[in-house]
Amino acid sequence: MENVVAHYIDGKENLGESDRSSNVYDPGTAQVTRSVVLGTSLDVDSAVASAHQAFATWGKTPLSQRARVMFAYREVLERNVTNIARVISNEHGKTLPDAIGEVRRGLEVVEFACGIPQLQKSQYSEGVSREVDTFSIRQPLGVVAGITPFNFPAMVPLWMIPVAIATGNTFILKPSEKDPSTSLLLASLFSEAGGPDGVFNVVQGDKTVVDALLDHSLVRAVSFVGSTPIARYIYGRASANGKRVQALGGAKNHMVVLPDADLEAAADAVVSAAYGSAGERCMAISALVLVGDIADKMIDLISDRIAKLHIGYGIDEGVDMGPLVTAEHRDRVASFIETARKDGARVVVDGRDHKVASEAGFYLGASLIDNVTPGMAVYDNEIFGPVLSCTRVADSNAALELINSNQFANGASIFTRSGSAARYFQSEVSAGMVGINVPIPVPVAYYSFGGYKDSLFGDTHVHGEEGVKFYTRGKVVTQRWVHESRRGVDFGFPQT
């Protein structure tokens, strides 16, 4: 199985029941490096059976023991950060420092889950009636599943896995078939940390596996991160089958720059946030909103910085931006540049003109497009690539109106020196995550991640306390221990 990415079920790798597979590429060279099995519903049945059997024990494992497993998992992940990052870079294309940062952000959630004894504490009220006490408890759901995207093959699964498992559930991961190898590392390292067999399983595959998970009667909850059309589909199908669902969709994250902002700092921030990881981030800045008379200055500052970007193979030192994940995705992203020109926008920097040493990989340079307005394809769509659109508005109210009219509402940020302007923005903007002089406002692990509108389907965000609530269900217990002196028949509703 050296060149085949397999499933991980009941504590070991196996190739499952399928005769289908898909190529796995190195985006920097366009070479096929491995293949990944594409599972069947039988493989899902096998994983669910293993997880269901493991839940019988794991769900009743004391909180302190679950916490010890999380502490051990944190340690083995820490020892393997660079190894995991290299696998990510080789299959996704992002730079090695970016991949290391991804793994460390995932580690933060593991560290959060180490505190599960404190996080899963409930409430107790003594004496709600005479000799009657009431208390609440939170219990695990059972078998839960995560369906995760290609752009963060370590971080997004680690948003789900630690919280789900620490709260007593067993977990099945369906990673992207574009960069699947990281999933096996995460699972095998969990076993190395002392995680019991069947608690963490991986089923590789495509829509066949997804649908089998959504339909399986023993899968109690589904977490998803990906595009809005798929998020809507997963939410509809899974919830129709009676499952809890948190399905995070697409984004069109706006960054507003007010005239009083530090323009040099704003230019640094937007270039990093728009072109880091080749723009393949759900929290990338793809829409820059320039307020007042600063637009020309900002366009010049950004153009100067783009000219200095080093685009190349992600593992190499000194590379700022690597390739996109596939040739098809690169070509789709590039098509928006020409469409923007035809729609009347001004292409200031055309990423298609950027040359790199290796012509074989899935490379596309950074693009900067000015005079973009709603209704243009480059504005209305989530591009998920290194294309930054600039929209000019007269004032901050127009900027807010622009953002709040958009179908997506994942994140939004503002750059200003005015505390009152920032406070008004954070109050009035329609977005789940807000940055003030921070371009990508991804919360730390002990706060939750999620958006509004077409960026989220479901009631809860990911990780943090909302994650704990998502993976547990509440139960309220009312108990009475009657003293022998007060025994007797009572037909009234208890009140004292």
N, C-alpha and C positions, 0 to 999 in steps of 0.2 A: 504493500500500500504506500510505498515511498513517494510515488508520483501521483497518487490519487487521494483527494481529500474525502475522507469517509465520514460516517455518522459517529456519534459518541453516545452509546446507550448502555446503561447499567454498569458504568465504570470502565468501559473499554470501547475501542474503535471497532466498527464493522462496516462492511460494504452494503449491507441490507439486501433488499429484494429487487432492486431496480436494474434494468439493463440500459438505462439512459444516463448520460453524463454531459457535462459542459466544460469547455476550455476555460482555464484560468490564465490570464495574461500578465506579463510584466509591462505595465503601461509605458515605462521608459524606453523599452526596446521593441515593443509590439510582438515579442516572442511568447509563444505558449510555454508555460513553465510546469503546469500541472493540469489535471482534470478533477472535477468534483462530481460526485455521484448526485443524481437528482432523484430524491426519494419517492416512495409510493405511499399510499394510505396504509399499507401493511407496515411500513417502517414507522409511521406515526403511531399505529396501534401498539407496536412493540415498545416505543419510547413511553407512551402513556401508561402501558401496563407496568413497566419498570418504575415510573414515577409514582403511580398510584400505590404500588406495593411499598415503596420507600416511604411514602407519606404516612402510612400507618404507624411507623416508628418515629420518623423525623418530626411529624406534627406534634408529638407528645414529648419530644426531647426537651429537657429543661432549658430555659432561657440562657443560663450561664454557660451551658455546653455549646449552644448555638453560637454564642458570642465568642467562645474560644476558637471555634472553627473559622469564624470571620477574622479573628486576629491572626490565625495561622495563614489564612488565604491572603491576607494583606502582606504578610512577610514573604511568601513565595512569589507573589506578583512583584513586590518591590525588587527582589533579587533578579527578576527576569524582565524588567522594564525595557532595557535595550534590545533584548532578543525579540520581544513582542513587537517593538517599534520597527525593527528591521523587516519582520514579516509583513507588517502593515505597509511600509514604504514599498516593498517589492511587489505587492499585489494591488495597492491603491494608487501609488505614485507620489504621494505627498512626501515632503522632505523629512529626513530623519528627526531633526529637532521638533518639527510639528507633530510627528508620530509619537515621540517621547512625551510631549505635552499632552497629547490625547490620552495616553495610558495613565498619566499622573492625574488627570481630571477624573478618570474612572476610578482610580484608587481612592479619591476623596469620598466616593460613595461607599466603598468598602469600609473605610474608616468610620463613616457615619453609622453604618450598619453594626459596627462593633459595639455601639451603645444601645443595642436592642433591649436589654433589660430595663433601661430607663425609658426608652421610646414607647414600649408597649405597656407601660403602667396605665391603670385605669382609675376610676373614681369610686368612692365609697361614701355613702351617707347613712349614718347611724340614727336610728330612732325616727324614721319617716312617719311611723305610727307606733303605738305602744308595742314594744318588743319586736318591731319590724325594722329590718335594715334593707337598704337597696344598694346594689353595686353593679358596675358595668365591667365587662371583660371583652377583649378582642381576640378572636380566634382565627387561625389560618383558613384559607379557602380550600386548599387541596392541590391539585395539579394546575399550574398556570403556565402560560406560554408567552414568549417574546419574539416578535418578528422585526428584524432590525435592518438598517440600510447599509449601503456600501461605503458611505463617506466617513463613518466612524465605527469601524469593525470591532474596536475594543471599548471605547467610551460609552456608546449607547447601550450595548448589552450590559455593561457594568452600571448603568443607571438602574437597571431592572433586577439583575441577578442577585446582588447582595441583599437588597431590601426584601425581595420575594422569599429568598431562602432563610434569611435571619428571622423572619416572622413565622416560619414553620411550614412554608409551602415547598413543593418540589417543582422544578423548573425545566421547561423544554425550550431551547433556543432554535429558531430558524433564521440563520444569518443570510446575508446576500450571497448569491452564488458567484458574484464578481470577485470577491476577496474573502473566501471562506476559511482560510487556514487559521486565522486568529481565533476562531471559535473553538477549534480543537485544543489550542494552547490554553485558553481560559478554562476549558473543562478538565483537561488533564492536570493542570495546576491546582484546581479545586480538589481533585482526588489526592494529589500529593499533600495538600494541606490537611488531609484527614476527613474530607467530605465523604459521607457514605455513598455507596453505589446507588444510582437511580435518583439521587437528589438533584443532580444537574446533568441534563441530557442535551444532545445536539442532533437535530435532524436536518441534513442538507437538502436543498431542493428548490423548487419554483412554485408556481401557483397550485400544483397538485398537492404539495405538502401544506401550503397555507390553507387551502380549503378544507383539508382533512382536519387540521387543528381547529378551525373555526366551527366545524360541524361535530367534533367529537364530544360525546355527552359527558366525559369525565374531565374535560378541560374547563375549568371554572372561570378563568379570566384571561384576557389577551391584552398585551401591551404592544403598540406598534409605533414606529417612527418612519416616515417616508413622505411620499407625495400626497397631495390632497385627494386626487381621484381614488388612489388606493386606500387612503385613510377612510374615506367615505364608504367605500365598499366593505372594508373590514368591520367598520363600526356597524353598518347595517346588517351584515350577515351574522356576525358574532352576537350582537344584541338580540337579533331575532331568534337565536338559539339559546337565549337566556343567560348569556355570559356577561360579566363585567368587562367593559372595554375602555381603554384609554388609547386613542389613535391620534397621534400628532402628525399634522399634514405640512403643507408647503408654507413658504414665507416670501415676503417682499419687504425686507427690512429697510427702513428709511433712516437716514442720518441727516439731521437739520443743523446747518451752520448759520448762526446769527452774526450780524455785522460786528458785534463786540467780541467775538471769539478770538482766541489765539490761532490765527490761520495756519501758521507753520505746524503747530501741534495737531490741528484738525486735519491737515493734509497728510501728515505722518499716519494718523489714526485711520483715515479712510482708505489709504493705499494698503495698509496692513489688513484691514477688515474686509476689503473688497477682493483682494487678490491672494490672500493667504489660502493655502490648500487649493490653489487654482479656482477659488470661488465655490468649491464644492462643500459648502457648509450651510446648514439650515439657518444659521445666524449670521451669515455673511451680509455685509452691507452691499446692496445692489442698487439702491436708489438714494442719490445724494440730493438734498434739497437746499439750494443756495438762496439765502434771503437778502434782498436789497442789492446793493451795488458791489458786493464782494465776488460775484460769480467769475468774472474774467481773471481776477487774481487767483482764486482757488483753482481754476482750470489750469493756469500756468504752473502753479505749485505741484499739482498732481501729475501733470505731463512731465515735469522735470524728474519726478521720482520714478515714474514708469520707465523712463529711459535708462535708469540705473539698475533695473531689476535683472537679476541673473536667473535665467530659466534653464533648467536642465534636469539631469537624472537625480531623483530624490535622495539617494544614498550619498551622493558626492558632497563634499564640504563646500560651503559658500553658496549653495543654491538657495534662492529665495522662493521659487515656485517650480513645482514639478509638472508632469503631464496630467491630462485628464484621464479618467478611469478606462474609457473604451474609445475606439475610433468613432463609433456611432454617436456617442455622447459629444465628443469633440466637434463633429460635423454639425450636430444640432445646435450647439452653442454658437458656432461660427455663423450659422445661417441668420441669426438675429442681427448680426452686424450689418449685413447687406440690406436686410428688411428695414432696419432703422433708417438707413440712408434713403431708401425709397419712400419711407413715411415722412420724410422732411427733417429728420434730426441731423445733426452735424457730427460726423465721425472724426473726433479729434486725434485719437490714436487707434489704429486698426491692428488688432492682435494677430491677424492673419499674415501680416508682413514681418513678424518677428521670426528670426532664424535662430535655430539652436544647433549645437554641434552634431547631435544625433537627429537625423531626419526621420528615423524609423519609428520613433515613439509617437504617442498620441498628444502631441504638444500644440498649444495655442497660446500666443502672447496675451498680455493684458490689453484690454480695449477700454477706451474712454469715449463716451457719447454725450454730447451736449444738446440742449434745446429739446429734451424729451418731454412729452406730455402724455397724460392718460389717453388711452385709446390706441396708442402705438403698441405693437406687439412686444417691443423691447421693454416696455413699462408694465404691461398687463400680465406678463407671464413670469413665473419663477424660472430663471434661466439656468441657475446652478452651475455657473462657470465664471471665468474672469472677465466679466463685462460690467462696467459701472455706468449707470445712467444718471445724468445730471438734469434736474428740473429747476428752473428759476421761478421764484415767487416774490411778491412785493413785500410781504411782512409775515410775522410769525403766525398770525391767525390763518393766513392762506396756507402756510405749511401744515398746520394742524388739520385743516379741512382736507387737504390732499391726502394725508396719512389716514385719517379716519374714514375716508371714502373708499379705501382699498379693501378688497375682499380678504386679504391676509392680515393677520394681526399678531405675529409672533413677537418681534422686538422692534423697538424704535429708540433712537438716541438723539440727544441735542448737545451741541457744543456752544457754550456761552460763558461769559464772566458774570452774568446776572443771576443772582439767587432767586429773585422773584420770577424771572422768565423761566428758569428751570423748574421751579415749584409748580408754576401754572401748567407747564408742559407735562410733568409727571402726573398731574391730577386729571388733565383733560384728554391725553392721548389714548387712543384705543389700541392697546397692545398689552400682552401678558407680561413682558419684560421690558424695562425701561432703563436706558443708560444716560447718565449726565456726565459729559466729558469722558465717557466710556463708550467706544464704538460698538462692541459686541457684549451686551449685558447678560451673559450667561451666568446664572446664579451659582454660588457655591453649593456644595452637596446638601447642606442642612436647610436650604431653601428649595422650593420646587421649580421645575422647568416646564413651561407651557404657555400657549398663546390663547387668542380669542378667535372668533369667527371661523373662517375656513382653515385656520391653522390648528384647530383642536376639535376632535369629536369625542365627546365623553365629558364627565363631570370633574375629573381629577387630573392634576398635573403629575409629572414624573418625579421620582425620588423625594427626599425631604419628608416631612410629616404627612404630606398628602400621599406619598408613596406607601407609607406604613398603613394608612387608612385604606388605600386601594387594595392592598394584598391581605387585609383582614376584614372580618365582619363583626359587628358589635352584637353583644348579647347583654340584656339587663336582667339581673337576678334579684328577686324580692324574697326575703327569707324571714321566717318567724320562729323563734324559739320560745314557746309559751311556758311560763312558770306554772307549776302544778296548781297553784292557788287561783289561777285565772282560767282554768279549763271550763268549757261549757259551750253549748250551741249558741251561735250568734248569726242571725239572718241578715243583719245590716251590713252595709258596705263599710269596711274598716276606715275609721276617721281619727280615732285617738288611741 
